[in-house]
């Protein structure tokens, strides 16, 4: 009778062994969190983020889209990885695009809206805010595999000292620049555009470098035309832009093109006595302030009473429609 019972239980024992083999896990679950407080992107909270794991053995990168840009979980096989996190996704920027996604050190953001005029590339729509963080040499070990399994089936899976967690703190890649230009004859200006030369056309996401980037010109509209309180003919033109990087001291040149209030006259002026100073806001974000003079006064013109649709603005460049998040 004893032998008979053992014989009948043998199939159940064999089946349980087969079931135990099915609980062999090949991946570990990694918790990812991100602190965006130093990225200068308070208005970006409604957007997600992109997380990319690059296997150090040269395998295919794994792209994870984070709907909640502050946290997610991802499962990875054993191996060593380099990981990068940046705001939004590849397709959510209206003014920049990406290339070199195959490797971490070649991942690059570049200006999407450019024109070539007189042999010079001009960025007609400034890149938006971009921030990233990199964690290198992250290892998924054998004893981390299956850490998400039920406790009874977890076997030796373990995550000592938080080894199954990654914490990113993205920092700005694009530089914030505020331009303020002093001019005489501001009472004659209807609208104005500035061009800042020596600006990088791209930036590498893994370290924010622009050393090998092609240089060009950044074009931007003047946001404020403000006359002086004491003398209305004098005043300042100012605007704020974000750049992939800053021009070197010897490359800094600013040109202003202004449409005057007669709706016909377009004047160009070179900017002189340029001063540049960096200012930190205490949270790690640095703004470059550029202040300069337009020494040659603008001519007086008769203000046009028409709507301005007859203005002659040749060579202002092609109009670009840019989607601005609200």
Secondary structure, 3 states (H helix, E strand, C coil): CHHHHHHHHHHHHHHHHHHHHCCCCCEEEEEEEECCCCCCCHHHCCCCEEEEEEECCCCCCEEEEECCCCEEEEEEECEEEEEEEEECCCCCCCCEEEECCCCHHHCEEEECCEEEECCEEEECCCCCCCEEEEEEEEEECHHHCCCCCCHHHCCCCCCHHHCCEEEECCEECCEEEEEEEEEECHHHEEEEEEEEEEEECEEECCCCCCCCCCEEEEEEECCEEEECCCCCCEEEEEEEEEECCCCCHHHCCEEEEEEECCCCCEEEEECEEEEEEEEECCCCCEEEEEEEEECCCCCCCCCCCCCCCCCCCCCCCCCCCCCCCC
